[in-house]
Amino acid sequence: MARIKIADKAGACYGVERALELAWTAVSGTSDDVFTLGPLIHNPRVVSSLDAMGAHEASAVDEAAGATIILRTHGVTPQEEERARAICAHVIDATCPFVKKVHVAVEKLMEEGYQVLVVGESGHPEVEATLAHAPGALAVCSAEEARALDLGPRVGIVVQTTQSLATLESVLKAIDDGAREVKLVNTICEATSSRQEAAAQLASEVGAMVVIGGRNSANTTRLAEICRSICGRTFHIEQPEELQRSWFEGVESIGITAGASTPSSQIASVVSTLEALTRRECR
Ligand code: SF4
């Protein structure tokens, strides 16, 4: 049987556990409808189990009028929050406190007169919510994008909490021309950096890596990219049923990591499926 090792830091982070607790408490305390604004977290399996428990995904605040609404972990725009407080019976704010810090940081940079850049993926809910807290701010996700911008003499930067340090450094290098004042508030979350470091370390020690988490999860996708750059046999899965025995033929050790929105129960089910698969290979 192949040796299976889990990264020292892997799986659900503080912000996700807090959001899930809030959602479970909300659905267990009422028989009324409960909604989450967008997926509470980027983990389709967990979102569908929340739906079965009575916390349904709403694509807009107005779908939850008169009911309880839970603001998602990635944060919402000020306009969405204001609307929710105006038309919903109860508003439960599950925005991760570390994401809230990014909102405070962009607002402060704006007040200080900086041109604000958010290093992160345009279109990602966290980045879109952050941009809405600083009208006029721009999202940038690569050195090429940064070089194409027409920037002024004072630039203030915050970072998507799940962004990689390498992307931040490449953007900084691209815009720092020596003459421009650049103020960085590094808002990469510690849960992100510690999971990325542990995944990279493990990927360098094993013959194959399995990365567990939603394909719509930015931090999980980034973990997979990091692992793949080190270990060619890296597989990103959402559930154990996707595992294939052929992926691990001839592999003596398999590393496992998981995105910040992956509960420990999902990691455990992948480990037991892997054990069964690789045990059969040895027979
Ligand atoms: S990764 Fe960090 S910022 Fe994102 S939810 Fe988890 S603790 Fe919060």
Residues whose N, C-alpha, C, O or C-beta is under 5 A from the ligand:
A	BS01	SF4	C13 Y14 G15 V16 C96 F98 V99 T161 C189 A191 T192 A260
